[in-house]
Amino acid sequence: MPTIKSFPNFFSQTDPHILQNIKTVTEHLTQYYHAKCYIVGGAVRDRMLGDTCKDYDIECFGISIEDFETAMEHLGAQGVGKSFFVYKYHDLDISLPRTEQKVSKGHRGFEVSLATEEKEASRRRDFTINALMYDIQNERILDFWDGLKDLEDKILRVVDKRSFVEDSLRVLRAMQFAARFGFKVEEESCRLCQGISLDDLPKERLFKEFEKMFMGSYLHYGLYYLLALGIGKQLFNEDMGKRSFIVLSRILQRSQKNFVEALRPYYFLFICKSYFSLDITEILERLGAPAVYYKKVAAPPLPTDVTVSFIAHLSLKEGIIEYVGNYHKDVIAVAKKLDVWDKPFDRGVIPAQLMAEGFSGKALGDELQRRTEEKIMSLKEK
C-alpha cells in the first residue's frame, strides 16, 4: 500500500491557463471514459519542494488504448510518441501508464507495454522523488517508494535497480538533480551509477543534462557527482585530486551569490577550466555545446591580480556584465569603479574626432589605440 498524503491545494500556484487545460483534459477523460488521472513526475516533486511547476505530465488509468486515442483526437492533442502512448495538449504531456524493457542498444531501444496499476507504472521512474503521483480527483499524493521521506531527507534513491540500469542517461540525471536541488545520491544508488556505461548516449542527450547541471544552484554538488559517479572519467577521461576538488568546490560555492542570471549556463565550465586537465574546447565538442558556449567559456581567465588595466581592456567593446569572470569580488569592485559594469570603457575619444583631426586608415586605428592606452595608463596612476 502506498503512503497517502492529502493535498487539496496542489494547484494553488499553477498558472491559470495551464490549470484550465488540465481541467479540460481530466474532465473529458473522467466524464466520458471514467478514467483516473494523475499528475506524475517532476511537477509533483517540484510542488512538494515549494517550487513553481511549469511542465505537467498527466497519466491516465482505466482507459483502453483505443478510447484514449479517440479522446486525444477529440481534444485536438498531437501524438509526440505514439509508440509510448504520449500526446501533447498545449503545454501538457498526456500519456497512458506504461512499463519499459530494454531490448536493443540506444536510448530508443525500449519495448513498451501498457501498465494497469499505479505502483507498476511508477516503478519505471528513475528516483523515488520522481515517482510520486497526484490523484487529481481525490486531491491526494500517492507514494509507493518512500519518495516523500527522501524529499525531506534530500536524498536521491533509485526506485528499481533492474530498470534503472537499462537507461544510462539516468546517471547524468543523478548529477543534474544533485546540482539543482542540493540532494545527495544514496550510497547504493551511487554504486549502481558507477557501474553503468555511458557510451550509448548521443551528444544532444549529454548536453541537455549537463545544461541542467550548469543551471543548478548547487554547482559544488554537480562537480562532486561529475567525479563520484565516474561521469568525468567515462566521458572526458577527467579525474581530479582531492586537494583540487576541495579548492574548486569552495570557489563554486562562494561565487554563486554573484552570478548574473543571463550567464548562469557558462560559469561552471569557466570556473572549472583552470582545474581540468582536458582542454575545455574538447569538453564542449564532446557535449555538442552551442557556439555561444565556446565564446563565453573561452573568455580570458581571471588573473591572480585583477588590475585596472585588465578590466579596462576587457571592457573596450562591452560591459563587464557580459564577462563570465564577473562573479569575482575584485572584478566587480574595479568594474564599478571604472563605471564599466554595464557599458563599454570610455576611451575619452571616438573615431569621428580623430577623423576630424586628419587621421584615416591604419593611422586612425593606431592613434585610437594609443590614446586608449594613454587613458588607461592615467587611470592606473591614480
URWO-V98678 format. One record per residue. N is the residue number from 0. PHI is phi as a letter, one per 30 degrees, with the letter a starting at -180 (NA if undefined). NEAR is the number of other C-alpha atoms within 12 Angstrom. D_LAST is the distance of its C-alpha to the last C-alpha in whole Angstrom. Layout:
n;phi;near;d_last
N;PHI;NEAR;D_LAST
N;PHI;NEAR;D_LAST
//
This chain:
n;phi;near;d_last
0;NA;11;74
1;d;20;70
2;d;19;68
3;c;21;68
4;b;24;66
5;d;19;66
6;a;21;63
7;d;15;65
8;c;17;61
9;e;32;60
10;c;31;59
11;d;16;57
12;c;19;54
13;d;25;55
14;e;17;54
15;e;13;57
16;d;16;58
17;d;24;58
18;d;26;60
19;d;18;63
20;d;27;63
21;d;35;64
22;d;25;66
23;e;24;68
24;d;42;68
25;d;36;69
26;d;23;72
27;d;25;73
28;d;36;74
29;d;25;75
30;d;17;77
31;c;18;79
32;b;25;79
33;h;20;79
34;d;31;76
35;c;35;73
36;c;38;70
37;b;42;67
38;d;47;63
39;b;41;62
40;i;37;59
41;d;30;55
42;d;33;56
43;d;40;58
44;e;40;55
45;d;31;52
46;d;32;54
47;d;32;55
48;d;26;51
49;i;18;51
50;c;19;49
51;d;20;49
52;c;28;52
53;c;24;52
54;c;28;54
55;c;34;58
56;c;38;61
57;c;38;64
58;c;42;67
59;c;47;71
60;c;34;74
61;i;25;77
62;b;30;77
63;d;23;79
64;d;27;77
65;d;14;79
66;d;23;79
67;d;37;75
68;d;28;75
69;d;21;77
70;d;34;74
71;d;33;71
72;d;18;73
73;d;17;74
74;d;24;70
75;i;18;69
76;d;28;67
77;c;24;66
78;d;25;67
79;c;17;64
80;a;17;65
81;d;20;69
82;d;21;70
83;c;27;68
84;h;34;69
85;c;29;66
86;b;32;66
87;c;28;63
88;b;31;63
89;h;23;60
90;c;23;57
91;c;33;60
92;c;35;61
93;c;42;65
94;b;44;67
95;d;44;70
96;d;40;70
97;b;30;70
98;c;26;70
99;b;31;69
100;b;24;70
101;d;22;68
102;b;15;71
103;a;14;69
104;d;19;65
105;j;19;62
106;d;25;61
107;c;23;64
108;d;19;67
109;c;21;68
110;c;18;71
111;c;23;71
112;b;20;74
113;d;28;74
114;c;27;74
115;c;22;76
116;c;21;75
117;d;36;71
118;d;28;71
119;d;24;72
120;d;33;69
121;d;39;67
122;d;34;67
123;d;38;66
124;d;38;62
125;d;38;60
126;c;42;58
127;e;42;60
128;d;44;57
129;c;42;58
130;c;41;62
131;d;46;62
132;b;51;64
133;c;42;64
134;d;31;68
135;d;35;67
136;d;25;71
137;c;20;71
138;h;21;67
139;a;26;67
140;c;36;65
141;c;35;67
142;b;34;65
143;c;31;68
144;b;33;65
145;i;29;63
146;d;39;60
147;d;33;60
148;d;22;60
149;d;28;57
150;d;32;55
151;d;20;55
152;d;20;54
153;h;25;52
154;b;29;54
155;c;43;54
156;b;40;58
157;d;37;60
158;d;34;63
159;b;28;66
160;d;25;65
161;d;19;68
162;d;26;66
163;d;31;62
164;d;28;63
165;d;33;64
166;b;36;61
167;d;35;58
168;d;33;55
169;d;40;56
170;d;45;54
171;d;42;51
172;d;39;51
173;d;48;51
174;d;44;48
175;d;40;47
176;d;43;48
177;d;40;47
178;d;36;43
179;d;31;44
180;c;34;46
181;i;30;45
182;c;33;49
183;c;33;50
184;d;40;53
185;e;25;56
186;e;17;57
187;d;19;60
188;d;32;58
189;d;34;55
190;d;21;58
191;d;30;60
192;d;38;57
193;d;29;56
194;c;21;59
195;c;27;59
196;d;25;58
197;c;31;56
198;d;21;57
199;c;22;59
200;c;30;56
201;d;22;54
202;e;24;51
203;d;20;51
204;d;28;52
205;d;33;50
206;d;28;47
207;e;23;48
208;d;35;48
209;d;42;45
210;d;34;43
211;d;29;44
212;d;37;43
213;e;38;39
214;d;31;40
215;d;33;41
216;c;32;39
217;b;34;40
218;d;44;38
219;d;40;39
220;d;35;43
221;d;45;43
222;d;47;41
223;e;37;44
224;d;41;47
225;e;41;46
226;d;31;46
227;d;36;49
228;d;40;51
229;i;30;51
230;d;38;49
231;e;30;47
232;d;23;49
233;d;26;52
234;d;30;49
235;b;26;47
236;h;19;48
237;c;26;45
238;b;25;45
239;a;27;42
240;d;17;43
241;d;14;42
242;d;11;39
243;d;19;37
244;d;27;39
245;d;18;38
246;d;20;34
247;d;30;34
248;e;30;36
249;d;21;34
250;d;27;31
251;d;33;33
252;d;29;34
253;d;20;31
254;d;29;29
255;d;32;32
256;d;19;31
257;c;26;27
258;d;32;30
259;d;25;29
260;e;20;33
261;d;16;33
262;c;28;32
263;e;35;34
264;d;33;37
265;c;42;34
266;d;42;32
267;e;44;35
268;d;41;35
269;d;38;31
270;d;40;31
271;d;35;34
272;d;27;34
273;d;23;32
274;c;27;35
275;d;28;38
276;d;20;40
277;d;23;41
278;d;22;39
279;d;30;37
280;d;26;39
281;d;21;42
282;d;31;42
283;d;32;41
284;d;22;44
285;d;26;47
286;d;27;46
287;i;24;46
288;d;29;43
289;d;21;42
290;e;15;40
291;d;15;37
292;d;29;37
293;d;25;36
294;d;21;33
295;d;31;31
296;d;34;32
297;d;28;31
298;e;27;28
299;e;23;25
300;d;27;25
301;d;27;23
302;d;17;21
303;d;10;21
304;c;15;17
305;d;24;16
306;c;25;13
307;e;32;10
308;d;27;12
309;d;29;15
310;d;41;15
311;d;37;14
312;d;29;17
313;d;34;19
314;c;34;19
315;d;30;20
316;c;20;23
317;a;21;23
318;d;28;22
319;d;37;21
320;e;32;24
321;c;31;26
322;c;40;25
323;d;38;27
324;d;41;25
325;d;43;23
326;d;34;25
327;d;32;23
328;d;21;21
329;d;24;17
330;d;36;18
331;d;30;19
332;d;21;16
333;d;28;13
334;d;37;15
335;d;24;16
336;d;20;12
337;d;33;12
338;i;23;15
339;b;31;17
340;d;30;20
341;b;22;22
342;a;22;21
343;d;25;20
344;d;34;17
345;d;25;16
346;d;29;16
347;i;21;16
348;a;23;20
349;b;20;23
350;e;24;26
351;d;14;28
352;d;17;26
353;d;22;26
354;d;18;30
355;d;12;30
356;d;15;29
357;j;13;31
358;d;18;30
359;a;17;32
360;h;13;33
361;d;12;31
362;d;16;29
363;d;22;28
364;d;19;26
365;d;16;25
366;d;24;23
367;d;28;22
368;d;22;21
369;d;18;19
370;d;22;17
371;d;26;16
372;d;25;15
373;d;19;13
374;d;25;11
375;d;28;10
376;d;19;9
377;d;16;7
378;d;23;5
379;d;17;6
380;d;11;4
381;d;10;0
//
